[in-house]
Amino acid sequence: MNYDDQPSLADIPNDVPTSARAYGWLLGGKDNYEVDRQFIRKQLEAHPAGLDITRQNRLFLYRAVRYLATEAGIRQFIDMGCGLPTDDNVHQVARQFAPDARVVYVDIDPIVLAHGRALLAGDASTTVITADMRDQDYILEHEDVRRLIDFSEPVATLFLSVGHHLPDGDDPRRVLHTVIDRAAPGSHLTFSQVACDDPVRSAQMTEQVTSAGIRWQTRTPAEIDALLSDLDPVEPGLVNLVDWRPMDLQPQLAPVPPELERYAGASKLDRSIYEYGGVLRKR
């Protein structure tokens, strides 16, 4: 598949929600439309913990990238389904600890490319490309990936809060393993997605989000474990992200949008739905 790397306003849908814009609003971002906000309002009415777990995932990004750059010694990163730029993006976190880090961002939403290019103007060691994360062959052959990523050295591939956008029909195991299968031993896969312990509620959430026009599949932890079974989880393993190497002090997120403040803390009342994942290593 070929992608047009020159986004225009005509390419940016404003009549259906997109995951990048909706996710960005939960993080306090401003680049969204009313259709995205309506989608989030409806989701939070049904699943109030969604605000917390989205923000918990973003905090996990900092801790995971910090681990990868320091303890794992990773110097090259591919962030699949990266979403809209916000504070403490992967390249910014990585370079706090490894100034020579190289980063490729991948997303299909044209507004992500537009904002990413503005943020990264003049940065030769970081780029953003337009591609569907399911199209792994295209990504691997992209000229910017070939320029920045050396697969003979360890690579970190990040699929953060995007696993639920890979329903079983998309062959998620193939998508998740294509890069790391090609990469050198010692490469890492960082993964998270919405999980639910209750199969009935999981199916209800899947139906609700899918009916809004967004590809989605909520999974149980066991189903997620099965997708990643041939990789070695880094301690403490695959867990609720609040339990993955928590830090007393780390950079804080932008404030919750005032309209959504009433949902803050709801994850403490409903522990059956959460963001599940961790960091895994290729043997």
C-alpha positions, 0 to 999 in steps of 0.5 A: 500500500502507498501512503500520501505523506503530504496531509491536507485538511481534506484528509482529516476526518471531522465527522467521525472520531479518531483514536488519536484525537480522542486519546489526545483529549483525555491527555489534555490536548486541544487538537480534537473535534466535537465528534471526538469529545462526544465519543469520549463522553459516551465511553466514559459514561459506560466505563468511567475508568477510561480517563484514568487508564489512558493517563496511566498508560502515558505515564507508563511510556515515560517509565518504559522508555527510561528503562529501555534507554538506561537499563536495556541500552536501547538507542533506536525506537519505533513507536507504532500508532504514536498518536498526537504529540504531547509532553514527554514524547518518546524521543524526548524521554529517550534523549534525557538518558541517551542523547544519541537515541533515534526514533521513528514515529508511525501513525495513520492519522494525517493530523499526527503527521502534520503536528509531528513534522512541525515538532521534529523540523530540523531533527535528523535523528527522529521522524514521523511517517504515515502508515497503518501499523498493520502494514508492517512490510511497508513500514520496514521498507520505508526510506526513513526507517531504513535510514534511522534503524539498524536491525543488526542492533537491538531495537525497541518497538512500542505498541502503547495503548494500540493493541485494542485497535488490532482485533483478531481479524488483523492477525495481531500476533503478526503485527506485533512480532514482525519488527522484533522477529527481524531485529537483533537479540536483545531487542524489546517490545513494549505493549499495552492495551485496554483489558477487562477481567469480565468477558461479558463487559469486555464484549460490550466495550468492544461492540460499543467502540466498534459501533462508533467507527473505531477498530477495537477489541478489548481482551482479557489478560490471558488473551494478551499474554497469549499474543506475546508468549514467545518473548521474555517479560521484564520484571514485574512482567505483564501487569496493570500498568500502575504496577509496572515499576512505579516511580514516586516522582516523574513528569506529570501530565497536562491537566484533565480537561475540566469537563472530564474532571468528575471521572478522575479517580474512577479506576479505584472504584472499578478495577475490572477494566485497566490498561495492561502490558509491560516490556518484553525482551527478545532472547 
